Amino acid sequence: MTVPIQSQQKNLNQFGPKLDNEFSPRLFHDLNVIQYLQVIGLALIAASFLYLIAANWLMLPQAIQLAIPLLLLLLSAGASVYFAEHSWIQQSLDALSGLLLGLSLAVIGQVYQTGADSYLLFLVWALLLLPWLYRPNIGVFALLCVVSQLALFLYFKQHYLIADHQLMYLISMNILTAISVSFCLKYYPTLRFVFIAFITIMSMYCMFLFCGNGVKEYQWPYLLLSIVLPIYLISLFYLQHRALETSLQAAGLAASFSILIFQLTEHALSDSIGGMLILALLIFAWFAVISLALMKFLPQTKFAVIPLAIGAWLAGIILSSLLLTYWKAFSIVMGLVFVALAWWLIRRAKSIFSRQFAYCLWICGQSAVLVHTELLTDSLAFILILQIGFTMLCLLSRMHWFIALVQLIATYGIAVATLCFSELLHGDENIILAVTGLNHILLILLLGSAIYWLHSMYRKSFALWMLFIVFASVVLQIISINFLYFSHSPNHLLYLLIDYLLPVVWLGLYIANDHKFSGMAKWLLLILGLVLIAMGYFEIFLILALLSWAQVYQQTLVKALCILLLIFSLWLLYYNLGFSFLLKSFTIFISGVLVLGLTWMLSTINAKRVGGADE
């Protein structure tokens, strides 16, 4: 019998022992996880057909080339209407239709050799996207913003106006951005942070142009362009009572004016320790003024100190340049002093500014110690030991999760550098083997210790570090084009151990991680993992495991990065010359079928359990 999803989820949550924040195969039973797996399975099958078509594109008749994107567009639009009751499916299909519109135009231009300028393609694409916004769709709107900006840029570039009429281009871009951000705040406020970042970058670029020729040749229109759009956005945020966004955009404007402060003081201050200290104080004072102004206009919020915290970071970075430039070996002592001071502030500071300033001191001091110690000892292994010590001290000091993540990534990076420059490893092949082995060993250690760090305040840091290692493994496979051809190497047994046995160990630990989990689903996951490992797609299974944990425990950032990493890995696989397109298409197709088969079996098991509970 058919059971409502809410009822299934309620009964499923009551089935079996309660999970305790661990990486467990039982997470795949979650209904939302099953939905994600269904989408991923279909995406893998679609990618396999895409690889197959791409491999034979030039051999296809022109009529077939034209028909493929148009047929896909028609199917996507029809499916969007069919799934109108499922908002997230409809939104995804509409966004896909927007992409297929551009693909169809590109194929038409290729087949008929229209000879039209590229900006016309993007202009027509932008115009065709407008009707798709009759139903609010954030993906289509984001695509429209990007495509319209590209059309504007290509128009000026292809008419050779970008150099002689740069000011006109920037004015046009500012007007287009102002229109886009107005619609964004009214209909798609989720994208507001993207626009804050983009407008800040535009403002800083215009300020660079304003200061580029020195004080005697200031081009005042660029100064106007650097402040008008940020002030407009600040006003909109303030009228909408968005304190965080107002503070962020004000900090962006302050960062833009910092370029002007640096340019004005560049000739007045000597390139010395005193000059650098004065510059750091000026930058910090400027951001402090912005924070004081925000505190006056936004008295009921804590976000007004954001510019002050950013000023602390910039001032700290300037101070760190002193440690790295002027004081040489003495910088090691000063770096340790900075770290000790930061450790004391972190344990006692309560304000946001004090903690951010302490974090900045810590990073600056640590960088000075590591850089100058490496210059003195010429030993990366010793630097790795120091970095591990800093990381442990950071974790024990209860720092912010992002600072802890930076320390973990730095430790991994130094470990990889140590292997790459080791005298024990000769040749790219051995280095690739060593780094791959390091990745798999770290993943095994992280899984084995998950019961500890998942209960700590750093569970997001370790989960993201785990995802970063998976990302590094994906990139490494593309770098090592012939990595899977171990039979042609004298180290084929070592290849077998690192590329297959270690992933199987991780898979075995993952399946055995939950002793109370049993049944058909357990064996299905084991079979899926083994097949993916055999085909060289161990990273796909890792992404699925992390995605299931992120979905169940509402780790939005980890979930979003898992999806992006899966897309990125499929994109890199397309350019992997170590596989033929036919082999890539076949293995990806098998992977998609297995994932869909797993979702069908899990749905069937869930339905039986719920049905038994209802009876």
Disulfide bonds with the S-S distance in Angstrom:
none
